[in-house]
C-alpha cells in the first residue's frame, strides 16, 4: 500500500515538529551566559569615581544571580563572597570578581529579620543549593542587605533565591 503525497507531507511536518525546540542544557547555558554578560557589563560601568548606592545594589543583584545560576547548573562555584575593604565593595563569585568604589558607604546585612551587621573585611558568604535557593549562612532564610551612605538602599535576597529592591517580607 503506497502512501499518498498528502500523507507523506503530513508525516514530514510531524517529524519536523518533534525535532524543534531546545534541550535543557542549551537553555541553562544561555541563562548562565546572560548572567555573566550582565555582571561584566555592570562591572565595567563601575569604573567611575563617584559612588552610587543604586549601582552597588545592582552589582550585588547581578553577582547573586550569577552564582545562583551556576548552582542551578551544577557548577561548583555556588558561593558568593561579599566583602568591603578600604574604599571598595567586592563581590567574588569564584569565577569573577567585581568591585565598586564605596566612598564611605557601608554594606550591612541581616538574616531573618534580625539586626543589621556590617559585612566584614574577611567577607560574608552566601551559598546556593542545587535548587537555586539560599543554602547558607542559614538555609532557607531571607537575607536583607542595606547600603548606607548619603542615601540608603535596601535589597532582599529571598530564601527562594529571588532578588528584589526593598526589605524582605
Phi, psi and omega in degrees: 000119182271145178275144177284165178299323179296319179294321178295319178295318179298318179294321179296317179296317178297320179295320179295318180296323179293332184268354182276158179114178182241152176278164179299321180298316179298317180295317179296318179297321178295318179298316179297316179299317178297319178297315179296314181296321179291321178294319178294319180298317178290322178298322179290330182277356180271012182284354181288161184274341182277136178279136177232111178301326179295319178295318178296322177296317178294322178296317178297317179297317180294315180296320178297316180296320179299314181291321179298317179295323177296319179296319179297327181276359180083013180288141180290345179274074184251018182234132175254128176250124180247131177217158174234112183238130179054245182252021184232146165260130184240130178242111184247116181265003183093325178258319182230152177234130181239143181231147176229132175292130185256343175040056176088350178285160182233138174254125178230165181219161171215148182246131175055040175077011178288200179271153181287140178232135178295141175294125184285162176300326182287342175110155176237122185258136174240121180254144178246141178282167177299344177270001179084008180266161178295123180253344180192154016287332175235119184299138175059031175242140178287153179234124174267138174242144178226126174254115184244141177189232174295330175227175183229135177231137178247145180219139179247133168251103184289162181299338178273357177099001179281139179247128178210159180289144178108183182268144179297139180259000000 
